[in-house]
Amino acid sequence: MKRAGVIAILILAFLGLADSAYIAQHEMSGTPLLCDINNLSGCNIVVASPYSYLFGIPIAEYGILFYSILFVLAALELVIFDQLLRRALQAISLVGVIASLYFTLMQVFVIDAFCIYCLASAFIALLILIFASFIEPLPRSAPSAEPLTV
């Protein structure tokens, strides 16, 4: 199960990388994104908003970095089987889900437009977190020891 979870993370990280690279490539070239899916056709509005940049860098480029790191960590985990790598996968995927939640809320409440590629990335990040928690569940807190009374 652990190996299958890591392979799933590897595949999902590749898909997230492709998704982020697609958005970044269109941002750099200035060409509009293709997104005509019912109410999720606001990709170009979201990408053109001032909220799509953090410290002057497009969010999509952070996505490329995020998914690249996860891809490398998952590939290494397939070869090395290290607890530190599993913990890093869990921590980084948790950060990604928190960031995705923030950016999704920005789309809903501030930008008032939805980007199918951004939502796909958020869903991929969530799936990676789920698989990362299955490859080695987070430890449960140990029950506190009560002092002995004489």
Secondary structure, DSSP 8 states (H G I E B T S, - for coil): -HHHHHHHHHHHHHHHHHHHHHHHHHHHHT------STT-B-HHHHHHSGGGEETTEEHHHHHHHHHHHHHHHHHHHHHH--HHHHHHHHHHHHHHHHHHHHHHHHIIIII---BHHHHHHHHHHHHHHHHHHHHS--------------
